[in-house]
Amino acid sequence: MSTLPEWLPLIPWQGYVEMRKKKRAVMTERAMELRIADLAKLKAEGEDIGAVLDQSTANGWTDVYPLKERRATPRQSPAFDNSRLGKHGQATANAALDWLEGK
């Protein structure tokens, strides 16, 4: 890939590539194409690509993921069912989620 897509922010991309080199996880040309395709999907989902790349760089991740604050919390997840926790367990779980959400 000789040119990067115009929507790909150069500084976060360079930082991500440099981090991978330091981890000895240098990307091949094909790996770059695949990673950019992953970023294009995240962009289509409304993610801030610069922030996604910075998140991976800061955490030393060789892959890219949606921003942590945009991921579903257990309350938003249909698979989360705290009814098995009992009355006190539910209160504790809800208080912890409130704290995590900054309420």
N, CA, C and O atoms as a Tinker XYZ file with bonds, in Angstrom:
   412  protein
     1  N      0.863000   -1.178000    0.000000    73     2
     2  CA     0.000000    0.000000    0.000000    64     1     3
     3  C      0.899000    1.227000    0.000000    63     2     4     5
     4  O      1.547000    1.519000    1.005000    81     3
     5  N      0.943000    1.924000   -1.074000    73     3     6
     6  CA     1.839000    3.062000   -1.191000    64     5     7
     7  C      1.258000    4.324000   -0.573000    63     6     8     9
     8  O      2.004000    5.154000   -0.053000    81     7
     9  N     -0.056000    4.483000   -0.621000    73     7    10
    10  CA    -0.662000    5.672000   -0.031000    64     9    11
    11  C     -1.719000    5.257000    0.989000    63    10    12    13
    12  O     -2.397000    4.240000    0.850000    81    11
    13  N     -1.822000    6.084000    2.007000    73    11    14
    14  CA    -2.827000    5.842000    3.044000    64    13    15
    15  C     -4.121000    6.540000    2.657000    63    14    16    17
    16  O     -4.083000    7.544000    1.945000    81    15
    17  N     -5.272000    6.033000    3.109000    73    15    18
    18  CA    -6.527000    6.725000    2.831000    64    17    19
    19  C     -6.504000    8.113000    3.457000    63    18    20    21
    20  O     -5.897000    8.311000    4.510000    81    19
    21  N     -7.154000    9.061000    2.823000    73    19    22
    22  CA    -7.122000   10.437000    3.320000    64    21    23
    23  C     -7.803000   10.587000    4.685000    63    22    24    25
    24  O     -7.496000   11.527000    5.418000    81    23
    25  N     -8.710000    9.690000    5.035000    73    23    26
    26  CA    -9.407000    9.779000    6.324000    64    25    27
    27  C     -8.562000    9.252000    7.486000    63    26    28    29
    28  O     -8.932000    9.428000    8.647000    81    27
    29  N     -7.427000    8.606000    7.184000    73    27    30
    30  CA    -6.573000    8.026000    8.221000    64    29    31
    31  C     -5.633000    9.100000    8.765000    63    30    32    33
    32  O     -4.792000    9.610000    8.024000    81    31
    33  N     -5.760000    9.455000   10.053000    73    31    34
    34  CA    -4.901000   10.505000   10.612000    64    33    35
    35  C     -3.445000   10.029000   10.705000    63    34    36    37
    36  O     -3.158000    8.994000   11.306000    81    35
    37  N     -2.552000   10.784000   10.112000    73    35    38
    38  CA    -1.167000   10.373000    9.942000    64    37    39
    39  C     -0.405000   10.211000   11.260000    63    38    40    41
    40  O      0.280000    9.206000   11.451000    81    39
    41  N     -0.513000   11.172000   12.159000    73    39    42
    42  CA     0.272000   11.106000   13.399000    64    41    43
    43  C     -0.146000    9.914000   14.264000    63    42    44    45
    44  O      0.728000    9.179000   14.724000    81    43
    45  N     -1.450000    9.689000   14.508000    73    43    46
    46  CA    -1.818000    8.489000   15.266000    64    45    47
    47  C     -1.404000    7.196000   14.560000    63    46    48    49
    48  O     -0.997000    6.238000   15.218000    81    47
    49  N     -1.503000    7.159000   13.231000    73    47    50
    50  CA    -1.099000    5.968000   12.483000    64    49    51
    51  C      0.404000    5.719000   12.651000    63    50    52    53
    52  O      0.821000    4.590000   12.910000    81    51
    53  N      1.212000    6.765000   12.507000    73    51    54
    54  CA     2.657000    6.610000   12.651000    64    53    55
    55  C      3.014000    6.155000   14.067000    63    54    56    57
    56  O      3.900000    5.320000   14.245000    81    55
    57  N      2.337000    6.694000   15.060000    73    55    58
    58  CA     2.578000    6.278000   16.437000    64    57    59
    59  C      2.241000    4.812000   16.649000    63    58    60    61
    60  O      2.964000    4.097000   17.343000    81    59
    61  N      1.141000    4.365000   16.048000    73    59    62
    62  CA     0.716000    2.967000   16.145000    64    61    63
    63  C      1.742000    2.048000   15.481000    63    62    64    65
    64  O      2.119000    1.023000   16.049000    81    63
    65  N      2.193000    2.415000   14.280000    73    63    66
    66  CA     3.180000    1.614000   13.545000    64    65    67
    67  C      4.499000    1.566000   14.327000    63    66    68    69
    68  O      5.129000    0.513000   14.419000    81    67
    69  N      4.910000    2.704000   14.887000    73    67    70
    70  CA     6.153000    2.750000   15.668000    64    69    71
    71  C      6.059000    1.859000   16.915000    63    70    72    73
    72  O      7.005000    1.146000   17.248000    81    71
    73  N      4.902000    1.909000   17.603000    73    71    74
    74  CA     4.704000    1.066000   18.781000    64    73    75
    75  C      4.825000   -0.401000   18.401000    63    74    76    77
    76  O      5.460000   -1.181000   19.111000    81    75
    77  N      4.216000   -0.778000   17.282000    73    75    78
    78  CA     4.290000   -2.179000   16.839000    64    77    79
    79  C      5.726000   -2.579000   16.523000    63    78    80    81
    80  O      6.134000   -3.701000   16.822000    81    79
    81  N      6.494000   -1.677000   15.924000    73    79    82
    82  CA     7.899000   -1.979000   15.630000    64    81    83
    83  C      8.668000   -2.235000   16.922000    63    82    84    85
    84  O      9.477000   -3.160000   16.999000    81    83
    85  N      8.412000   -1.410000   17.936000    73    83    86
    86  CA     9.106000   -1.577000   19.214000    64    85    87
    87  C      8.719000   -2.882000   19.901000    63    86    88    89
    88  O      9.500000   -3.440000   20.672000    81    87
    89  N      7.517000   -3.360000   19.620000    73    87    90
    90  CA     7.078000   -4.644000   20.172000    64    89    91
    91  C      7.540000   -5.821000   19.308000    63    90    92    93
    92  O      7.240000   -6.979000   19.596000    81    91
    93  N      8.265000   -5.501000   18.263000    73    91    94
    94  CA     8.714000   -6.502000   17.294000    64    93    95
    95  C      7.530000   -7.193000   16.611000    63    94    96    97
    96  O      7.550000   -8.396000   16.348000    81    95
    97  N      6.510000   -6.397000   16.339000    73    95    98
    98  CA     5.327000   -6.878000   15.627000    64    97    99
    99  C      5.150000   -6.030000   14.363000    63    98   100   101
   100  O      4.065000   -5.518000   14.085000    81    99
   101  N      6.228000   -5.897000   13.618000    73    99   102
   102  CA     6.224000   -5.082000   12.401000    64   101   103
   103  C      5.182000   -5.631000   11.436000    63   102   104   105
   104  O      5.064000   -6.841000   11.247000    81   103
   105  N      4.431000   -4.720000   10.832000    73   103   106
   106  CA     3.376000   -5.131000    9.904000    64   105   107
   107  C      3.923000   -5.313000    8.492000    63   106   108   109
   108  O      4.699000   -4.494000    7.998000    81   107
   109  N      3.508000   -6.385000    7.865000    73   107   110
   110  CA     3.788000   -6.574000    6.445000    64   109   111
   111  C      2.846000   -5.670000    5.660000    63   110   112   113
   112  O      1.928000   -5.069000    6.219000    81   111
   113  N      3.082000   -5.588000    4.386000    73   111   114
   114  CA     2.196000   -4.798000    3.513000    64   113   115
   115  C      0.755000   -5.309000    3.615000    63   114   116   117
   116  O     -0.185000   -4.519000    3.705000    81   115
   117  N      0.595000   -6.617000    3.601000    73   115   118
   118  CA    -0.742000   -7.224000    3.698000    64   117   119
   119  C     -1.369000   -6.948000    5.057000    63   118   120   121
   120  O     -2.566000   -6.677000    5.147000    81   119
   121  N     -0.570000   -7.016000    6.104000    73   119   122
   122  CA    -1.088000   -6.738000    7.450000    64   121   123
   123  C     -1.579000   -5.293000    7.541000    63   122   124   125
   124  O     -2.597000   -5.023000    8.178000    81   123
   125  N     -0.864000   -4.369000    6.912000    73   123   126
   126  CA    -1.298000   -2.967000    6.900000    64   125   127
   127  C     -2.640000   -2.829000    6.184000    63   126   128   129
   128  O     -3.528000   -2.113000    6.646000    81   127
   129  N     -2.778000   -3.513000    5.066000    73   127   130
   130  CA    -4.039000   -3.460000    4.321000    64   129   131
   131  C     -5.192000   -3.988000    5.179000    63   130   132   133
   132  O     -6.279000   -3.411000    5.199000    81   131
   133  N     -4.938000   -5.087000    5.881000    73   131   134
   134  CA    -5.983000   -5.662000    6.738000    64   133   135
   135  C     -6.324000   -4.736000    7.903000    63   134   136   137
   136  O     -7.496000   -4.576000    8.246000    81   135
   137  N     -5.304000   -4.124000    8.513000    73   135   138
   138  CA    -5.546000   -3.224000    9.640000    64   137   139
   139  C     -6.323000   -1.999000    9.181000    63   138   140   141
   140  O     -7.234000   -1.546000    9.875000    81   139
   141  N     -5.976000   -1.465000    8.029000    73   139   142
   142  CA    -6.700000   -0.303000    7.498000    64   141   143
   143  C     -8.143000   -0.683000    7.184000    63   142   144   145
   144  O     -9.046000    0.132000    7.369000    81   143
   145  N     -8.372000   -1.902000    6.715000    73   143   146
   146  CA    -9.748000   -2.371000    6.485000    64   145   147
   147  C    -10.507000   -2.443000    7.811000    63   146   148   149
   148  O    -11.684000   -2.086000    7.872000    81   147
   149  N     -9.834000   -2.906000    8.880000    73   147   150
   150  CA   -10.469000   -2.920000   10.207000    64   149   151
   151  C    -10.825000   -1.505000   10.646000    63   150   152   153
   152  O    -11.907000   -1.265000   11.182000    81   151
   153  N     -9.906000   -0.572000   10.414000    73   151   154
   154  CA   -10.155000    0.824000   10.794000    64   153   155
   155  C    -11.294000    1.422000    9.970000    63   154   156   157
   156  O    -12.072000    2.225000   10.486000    81   155
   157  N    -11.399000    1.043000    8.704000    73   155   158
   158  CA   -12.491000    1.531000    7.858000    64   157   159
   159  C    -13.838000    1.070000    8.410000    63   158   160   161
   160  O    -14.809000    1.826000    8.393000    81   159
   161  N    -13.896000   -0.174000    8.901000    73   159   162
   162  CA   -15.140000   -0.676000    9.511000    64   161   163
   163  C    -15.477000    0.110000   10.764000    63   162   164   165
   164  O    -16.630000    0.484000   10.979000    81   163
   165  N    -14.462000    0.363000   11.598000    73   163   166
   166  CA   -14.699000    1.142000   12.811000    64   165   167
   167  C    -15.142000    2.563000   12.471000    63   166   168   169
   168  O    -16.002000    3.128000   13.147000    81   167
   169  N    -14.552000    3.139000   11.421000    73   167   170
   170  CA   -14.945000    4.485000   10.977000    64   169   171
   171  C    -16.408000    4.496000   10.547000    63   170   172   173
   172  O    -17.148000    5.429000   10.859000    81   171
   173  N    -16.820000    3.451000    9.829000    73   171   174
   174  CA   -18.209000    3.353000    9.375000    64   173   175
   175  C    -19.174000    3.219000   10.553000    63   174   176   177
   176  O    -20.346000    3.579000   10.442000    81   175
   177  N    -18.680000    2.700000   11.681000    73   175   178
   178  CA   -19.497000    2.571000   12.886000    64   177   179
   179  C    -19.485000    3.848000   13.726000    63   178   180   181
   180  O    -20.104000    3.903000   14.789000    81   179
   181  N    -18.778000    4.877000   13.245000    73   179   182
   182  CA   -18.768000    6.162000   13.931000    64   181   183
   183  C    -17.617000    6.364000   14.897000    63   182   184   185
   184  O    -17.618000    7.324000   15.667000    81   183
   185  N    -16.634000    5.475000   14.868000    73   183   186
   186  CA   -15.496000    5.615000   15.771000    64   185   187
   187  C    -14.551000    6.717000   15.296000    63   186   188   189
   188  O    -14.421000    6.958000   14.096000    81   187
   189  N    -13.896000    7.381000   16.243000    73   187   190
   190  CA   -12.845000    8.356000   15.966000    64   189   191
   191  C    -11.561000    7.558000   15.737000    63   190   192   193
   192  O    -10.990000    7.018000   16.685000    81   191
   193  N    -11.109000    7.481000   14.498000    73   191   194
   194  CA    -9.992000    6.616000   14.138000    64   193   195
   195  C     -8.700000    7.035000   14.827000    63   194   196   197
   196  O     -7.923000    6.181000   15.252000    81   195
   197  N     -8.463000    8.322000   14.940000    73   195   198
   198  CA    -7.274000    8.785000   15.660000    64   197   199
   199  C     -7.284000    8.315000   17.101000    63   198   200   201
   200  O     -6.261000    7.868000   17.619000    81   199
   201  N     -8.438000    8.414000   17.751000    73   199   202
   202  CA    -8.559000    7.975000   19.142000    64   201   203
   203  C     -8.427000    6.458000   19.259000    63   202   204   205
   204  O     -7.846000    5.960000   20.223000    81   203
   205  N     -8.961000    5.721000   18.285000    73   203   206
   206  CA    -8.829000    4.259000   18.279000    64   205   207
   207  C     -7.353000    3.876000   18.192000    63   206   208   209
   208  O     -6.883000    3.021000   18.942000    81   207
   209  N     -6.624000    4.511000   17.274000    73   207   210
   210  CA    -5.202000    4.218000   17.122000    64   209   211
   211  C     -4.421000    4.611000   18.374000    63   210   212   213
   212  O     -3.547000    3.869000   18.820000    81   211
   213  N     -4.734000    5.771000   18.937000    73   211   214
   214  CA    -4.054000    6.209000   20.159000    64   213   215
   215  C     -4.335000    5.260000   21.318000    63   214   216   217
   216  O     -3.449000    4.993000   22.129000    81   215
   217  N     -5.561000    4.749000   21.402000    73   215   218
   218  CA    -5.910000    3.789000   22.450000    64   217   219
   219  C     -5.052000    2.531000   22.318000    63   218   220   221
   220  O     -4.509000    2.043000   23.309000    81   219
   221  N     -4.929000    2.009000   21.105000    73   219   222
   222  CA    -4.110000    0.815000   20.888000    64   221   223
   223  C     -2.644000    1.101000   21.188000    63   222   224   225
   224  O     -1.961000    0.275000   21.793000    81   223
   225  N     -2.160000    2.261000   20.768000    73   223   226
   226  CA    -0.765000    2.630000   21.010000    64   225   227
   227  C     -0.495000    2.755000   22.503000    63   226   228   229
   228  O      0.493000    2.218000   23.004000    81   227
   229  N     -1.369000    3.459000   23.215000    73   227   230
   230  CA    -1.178000    3.679000   24.649000    64   229   231
   231  C     -1.209000    2.375000   25.437000    63   230   232   233
   232  O     -0.513000    2.235000   26.443000    81   231
   233  N     -2.013000    1.425000   24.980000    73   231   234
   234  CA    -2.146000    0.163000   25.699000    64   233   235
   235  C     -1.217000   -0.931000   25.167000    63   234   236   237
   236  O     -1.191000   -2.040000   25.701000    81   235
   237  N     -0.457000   -0.619000   24.118000    73   235   238
   238  CA     0.459000   -1.602000   23.545000    64   237   239
   239  C     -0.248000   -2.732000   22.821000    63   238   240   241
   240  O      0.270000   -3.845000   22.730000    81   239
   241  N     -1.443000   -2.438000   22.301000    73   239   242
   242  CA    -2.215000   -3.461000   21.589000    64   241   243
   243  C     -1.773000   -3.496000   20.135000    63   242   244   245
   244  O     -1.599000   -2.450000   19.511000    81   243
   245  N     -1.590000   -4.692000   19.595000    73   243   246
   246  CA    -1.243000   -4.807000   18.179000    64   245   247
   247  C     -2.481000   -4.809000   17.298000    63   246   248   249
   248  O     -2.367000   -4.709000   16.077000    81   247
   249  N     -3.652000   -4.921000   17.890000    73   247   250
   250  CA    -4.905000   -4.879000   17.142000    64   249   251
   251  C     -5.613000   -3.568000   17.461000    63   250   252   253
   252  O     -5.148000   -2.805000   18.308000    81   251
   253  N     -6.720000   -3.300000   16.798000    73   251   254
   254  CA    -7.506000   -2.099000   17.065000    64   253   255
   255  C     -8.906000   -2.510000   17.508000    63   254   256   257
   256  O     -9.460000   -3.502000   17.035000    81   255
   257  N     -9.464000   -1.724000   18.430000    73   255   258
   258  CA   -10.763000   -2.025000   19.012000    64   257   259
   259  C    -11.577000   -0.744000   19.140000    63   258   260   261
   260  O    -11.016000    0.351000   19.153000    81   259
   261  N    -12.918000   -0.878000   19.236000    73   259   262
   262  CA   -13.721000    0.314000   19.507000    64   261   263
   263  C    -13.246000    0.966000   20.799000    63   262   264   265
   264  O    -12.691000    0.298000   21.671000    81   263
   265  N    -13.463000    2.248000   20.917000    73   263   266
   266  CA   -13.050000    2.955000   22.130000    64   265   267
   267  C    -13.734000    2.358000   23.343000    63   266   268   269
   268  O    -14.908000    1.993000   23.285000    81   267
   269  N    -13.005000    2.258000   24.435000    73   267   270
   270  CA   -13.518000    1.634000   25.651000    64   269   271
   271  C    -14.810000    2.295000   26.123000    63   270   272   273
   272  O    -15.758000    1.604000   26.499000    81   271
   273  N    -14.855000    3.619000   26.107000    73   271   274
   274  CA   -16.049000    4.301000   26.605000    64   273   275
   275  C    -17.261000    4.109000   25.711000    63   274   276   277
   276  O    -18.385000    4.404000   26.118000    81   275
   277  N    -17.043000    3.616000   24.494000    73   275   278
   278  CA   -18.168000    3.369000   23.585000    64   277   279
   279  C    -18.664000    1.935000   23.659000    63   278   280   281
   280  O    -19.720000    1.617000   23.112000    81   279
   281  N    -17.914000    1.064000   24.331000    73   279   282
   282  CA   -18.335000   -0.327000   24.447000    64   281   283
   283  C    -19.540000   -0.410000   25.367000    63   282   284   285
   284  O    -19.700000    0.417000   26.265000    81   283
   285  N    -20.372000   -1.387000   25.150000    73   283   286
   286  CA   -21.573000   -1.562000   25.964000    64   285   287
   287  C    -21.198000   -1.904000   27.398000    63   286   288   289
   288  O    -20.310000   -2.720000   27.647000    81   287
   289  N    -21.890000   -1.268000   28.334000    73   287   290
   290  CA   -21.716000   -1.633000   29.731000    64   289   291
   291  C    -22.607000   -2.840000   29.992000    63   290   292   293
   292  O    -23.515000   -3.113000   29.207000    81   291
   293  N    -22.369000   -3.560000   31.070000    73   291   294
   294  CA   -23.203000   -4.729000   31.341000    64   293   295
   295  C    -24.699000   -4.403000   31.369000    63   294   296   297
   296  O    -25.511000   -5.243000   30.982000    81   295
   297  N    -25.076000   -3.219000   31.812000    73   295   298
   298  CA   -26.499000   -2.862000   31.823000    64   297   299
   299  C    -27.082000   -2.798000   30.420000    63   298   300   301
   300  O    -28.253000   -3.112000   30.210000    81   299
   301  N    -26.260000   -2.392000   29.463000    73   299   302
   302  CA   -26.736000   -2.272000   28.089000    64   301   303
   303  C    -26.720000   -3.607000   27.368000    63   302   304   305
   304  O    -27.335000   -3.754000   26.312000    81   303
   305  N    -26.032000   -4.564000   27.922000    73   303   306
   306  CA   -25.892000   -5.857000   27.281000    64   305   307
   307  C    -27.074000   -6.747000   27.623000    63   306   308   309
   308  O    -27.376000   -6.939000   28.801000    81   307
   309  N    -27.750000   -7.296000   26.620000    73   307   310
   310  CA   -28.891000   -8.157000   26.907000    64   309   311
   311  C    -28.487000   -9.429000   27.642000    63   310   312   313
   312  O    -29.333000  -10.077000   28.259000    81   311
   313  N    -27.210000   -9.796000   27.586000    73   311   314
   314  CA   -26.765000  -11.020000   28.245000    64   313   315
   315  C    -26.571000  -10.828000   29.752000    63   314   316   317
   316  O    -26.483000  -11.809000   30.490000    81   315
   317  N    -26.505000   -9.572000   30.218000    73   315   318
   318  CA   -26.284000   -9.314000   31.640000    64   317   319
   319  C    -27.595000   -9.465000   32.395000    63   318   320   321
   320  O    -28.568000   -8.762000   32.122000    81   319
   321  N    -27.610000  -10.386000   33.342000    73   319   322
   322  CA   -28.804000  -10.626000   34.150000    64   321   323
   323  C    -28.355000  -10.731000   35.594000    63   322   324   325
   324  O    -27.776000  -11.735000   36.008000    81   323
   325  N    -28.631000   -9.680000   36.357000    73   323   326
   326  CA   -28.193000   -9.711000   37.749000    64   325   327
   327  C    -29.276000  -10.251000   38.683000    63   326   328   329
   328  O    -29.137000  -10.157000   39.902000    81   327
   329  N    -30.343000  -10.810000   38.133000    73   327   330
   330  CA   -31.426000  -11.327000   38.985000    64   329   331
   331  C    -30.955000  -12.511000   39.832000    63   330   332   333
   332  O    -31.551000  -12.801000   40.870000    81   331
   333  N    -29.914000  -13.183000   39.409000    73   331   334
   334  CA   -29.406000  -14.322000   40.182000    64   333   335
   335  C    -28.542000  -13.874000   41.348000    63   334   336   337
   336  O    -28.132000  -14.703000   42.160000    81   335
   337  N    -28.257000  -12.591000   41.450000    73   335   338
   338  CA   -27.366000  -12.104000   42.495000    64   337   339
   339  C    -28.063000  -11.913000   43.845000    63   338   340   341
   340  O    -27.395000  -11.781000   44.870000    81   339
   341  N    -29.365000  -11.899000   43.852000    73   339   342
   342  CA   -30.080000  -11.603000   45.094000    64   341   343
   343  C    -30.181000  -10.105000   45.296000    63   342   344   345
   344  O    -29.562000   -9.321000   44.576000    81   343
   345  N    -30.970000   -9.721000   46.285000    73   343   346
   346  CA   -31.260000   -8.301000   46.530000    64   345   347
   347  C    -29.983000   -7.506000   46.814000    63   346   348   349
   348  O    -29.767000   -6.455000   46.210000    81   347
   349  N    -29.147000   -7.985000   47.711000    73   347   350
   350  CA   -27.936000   -7.249000   48.073000    64   349   351
   351  C    -26.910000   -7.276000   46.944000    63   350   352   353
   352  O    -26.221000   -6.283000   46.708000    81   351
   353  N    -26.804000   -8.399000   46.251000    73   351   354
   354  CA   -25.881000   -8.494000   45.123000    64   353   355
   355  C    -26.262000   -7.553000   43.989000    63   354   356   357
   356  O    -25.402000   -6.955000   43.343000    81   355
   357  N    -27.579000   -7.431000   43.756000    73   355   358
   358  CA   -28.059000   -6.511000   42.720000    64   357   359
   359  C    -27.724000   -5.078000   43.100000    63   358   360   361
   360  O    -27.275000   -4.298000   42.260000    81   359
   361  N    -27.941000   -4.731000   44.360000    73   359   362
   362  CA   -27.649000   -3.369000   44.818000    64   361   363
   363  C    -26.153000   -3.074000   44.675000    63   362   364   365
   364  O    -25.765000   -1.988000   44.244000    81   363
   365  N    -25.326000   -4.042000   45.036000    73   363   366
   366  CA   -23.878000   -3.862000   44.924000    64   365   367
   367  C    -23.465000   -3.723000   43.463000    63   366   368   369
   368  O    -22.668000   -2.850000   43.121000    81   367
   369  N    -24.005000   -4.581000   42.601000    73   367   370
   370  CA   -23.675000   -4.516000   41.174000    64   369   371
   371  C    -24.114000   -3.195000   40.576000    63   370   372   373
   372  O    -23.364000   -2.583000   39.816000    81   371
   373  N    -25.320000   -2.744000   40.905000    73   371   374
   374  CA   -25.810000   -1.460000   40.378000    64   373   375
   375  C    -24.975000   -0.299000   40.895000    63   374   376   377
   376  O    -24.696000    0.637000   40.145000    81   375
   377  N    -24.569000   -0.338000   42.167000    73   375   378
   378  CA   -23.743000    0.734000   42.722000    64   377   379
   379  C    -22.386000    0.761000   42.027000    63   378   380   381
   380  O    -21.852000    1.832000   41.741000    81   379
   381  N    -21.832000   -0.417000   41.756000    73   379   382
   382  CA   -20.540000   -0.475000   41.059000    64   381   383
   383  C    -20.663000    0.073000   39.640000    63   382   384   385
   384  O    -19.783000    0.800000   39.178000    81   383
   385  N    -21.735000   -0.265000   38.956000    73   383   386
   386  CA   -21.934000    0.245000   37.597000    64   385   387
   387  C    -22.133000    1.767000   37.606000    63   386   388   389
   388  O    -21.609000    2.475000   36.746000    81   387
   389  N    -22.901000    2.262000   38.598000    73   387   390
   390  CA   -23.072000    3.709000   38.723000    64   389   391
   391  C    -21.722000    4.398000   38.920000    63   390   392   393
   392  O    -21.444000    5.432000   38.312000    81   391
   393  N    -20.889000    3.809000   39.779000    73   391   394
   394  CA   -19.581000    4.376000   40.046000    64   393   395
   395  C    -18.731000    4.379000   38.771000    63   394   396   397
   396  O    -18.065000    5.370000   38.469000    81   395
   397  N    -18.755000    3.272000   38.026000    73   395   398
   398  CA   -17.984000    3.179000   36.795000    64   397   399
   399  C    -18.460000    4.186000   35.751000    63   398   400   401
   400  O    -17.663000    4.693000   34.961000    81   399
   401  N    -19.743000    4.468000   35.751000    73   399   402
   402  CA   -20.322000    5.417000   34.784000    64   401   403
   403  C    -20.209000    6.854000   35.276000    63   402   404   405
   404  O    -20.612000    7.779000   34.571000    81   403
   405  N    -19.661000    7.059000   36.488000    73   403   406
   406  CA   -19.457000    8.402000   37.016000    64   405   407
   407  C    -20.707000    9.076000   37.533000    63   406   408   409
   408  O    -20.797000   10.304000   37.540000    81   407
   409  N    -21.682000    8.276000   37.971000    73   407   410
   410  CA   -22.925000    8.857000   38.484000    64   409   411
   411  C    -22.823000    9.140000   39.957000    63   410   412
   412  O    -23.778000    9.631000   40.559000    81   411
